């Protein structure tokens, strides 16, 4: 029993280290490249969400919330926004386990498994990711514009689809490298 506990603890801490090291890389990609690309003048894909999406389900709540906040906060600082990304990231961190229970079949993932196409399959990954992305973008754009109209709904949907496509492609590329 004690051996398993320490083994699981060391596996999770190596996952935490990996994600902490990935944070600056994805923030730089988002700020330097993706934030400079606006499709149709208002569709902006957000690749950095892949870090929250792929975190293992049994990630400590404290780590998940702190990590999500730090990720959103870094994007906020470099995007010169006032907590929009942080708020949206905290929201999806809060809802991630509930969405997981609804969209990913039981007993597919072990406690330490990262959520990936390889582990849960295309359909479950797309549905899980899209719900998280859609919630993030809805929160982000409603806070940003403090208004709801057809244009904002269209922006939410198109940005969510663009983000899903970029996250899905990134996931496929990373999967082939392993």
N, C-alpha and C positions, 0 to 999 in steps of 0.2 A: 504493500500500500504506500509506504513512504517513498520507495524507489520511483513508483509511477508519478507521485506528486512532484518530486524534484525533476524528473525527466520532463514532465509537462511544463513546469515552471521555466526550465532552461530553454525549451522549444519556443515558448511564448516570448521570452525575453529576446531571443534572437530575431523573432518576427518584429518585435517592437523596435529593435535597433535598425533593422532593414527599412522599416517605414519612416523612421526618424531621418535616416540618410536619404531616402527618396524625396522627402518633403521639399528641400531647396531645389532639387532638379525639376520637379513638376511646377513649382512656383515660377521658376525662371522660364520654363517653356510656356507657361500660361501668360506671363506678363510680357515677355520679349517677343513672342511669336503670335500666339492665339488671340491675345487682346488687340493686336494690331490688324487682325483680319476680321472685317465685318462683311458678312454676306448680305446683299440687298440692303445695305446701310444700317441694319439693326439686328442681325442674327449673329450671335457670338457663341461659339462652342466652348465648353468648359471641361478640359481634359483632367484637371486636378481632382475631380470627383472620383476618378478611378481609385484613388488612394483610400477613400472611405468605403467605396463599394467592395473592394477586394479584401479589406481587413477581415480576419477570421470572425465567425459568429461569436465565439466564446472569448473575444477580446474583452479585457476588463473594462467596465463602464467608465471608470475614471480615465483610463488611457484613451478610450474612444472619444469621450467628450473633450478632454484636453487637446488631443490631437486634432480633432475636427475644428475646435476653436482656433488653435494655432494656425492651421492650414487656411481657414477663412480669414483670420486676422492678417496673415502675410499677404494674401491677395488684396485685402482691403487697403493695407498700407501702400502697396505699389500701384493700386488702381485709384488711389485717392478717393475712396468711398468710406462712408462712416458706419461700418459695422454690418453692411448688407450681407456680404459673403459669410461673415462670422455667424450671423443669425441663421442664415439658410443652412450652413453646415451643421450647426448645433441641432436644428430641426431634424435633418435627415439622420444624424447620429442617434437622436432620441427615438426615431421611428424605424430604424434599420432592423432591429430584431423582430418587430411585429410584421414588417413587410417580408422578412425572411420566412417566417412561419406560414405566411399565406402563399408565397410564390415558389419556394424551393421544397421539393419533396423531402420527407423525413428520412433520416439515416443515410443520407448521401455523403454528408461532410462529417469528418471527425472534428474534435474541438479545435485543433490547431490548423486545419485546412483553410487556406485562403480561398475566397470565392472566385472561381474562374470558369471559363467555358468548358475546359477539360474536366473539371470536377462535377459541375451541375448540368452541363449540356447547353446547347444553343438557346432553346426556347426558354428555359428557366432563367438563364443569364440575361437574356434580352428583356424579359418581363420584369425581373427583379431590378435591373439597372434602370429601365425606363421609368418605373414608378418612383424610384429614388431621385432620378434626374428631374422628372416632372415636378415633384414636390419641392426640390431645391430651387428650380427656376421660377416656380410660382411664387414662392416666398421672396426670392431675390428681386424679381421684377415688380412685384406689388409693393415691396418696401422702397425700391428705387424710384418708382413713378408715383406711388401713393394714389393710384387711380386704377380703375379697371374698365376697359373698353375693348372693342374688337381688335384694335391694333396691338394692345398689350397681350391679349389672349393669343393672337397670331404669333407674336414675338416669343411667348412662352413655348408654344408648340413647335415652332421652327427651330428655336435654339435647343430645345430638348432633343429633337430628332438629330440635329447636327452634332450635339454632344454625344448622343448614343452611338452614332456612326463612328465618330473619332475614338471613343472609348472601346467600342467593339473591335475596330481595326487594330488599335494598340494591344488589346488583349490577344488577338490572333498572332500578332508579331511576337509578343513576349512568349506566347505558348510554343511557337516554333523554335525559339532560341533555347528552350529547356530540354 
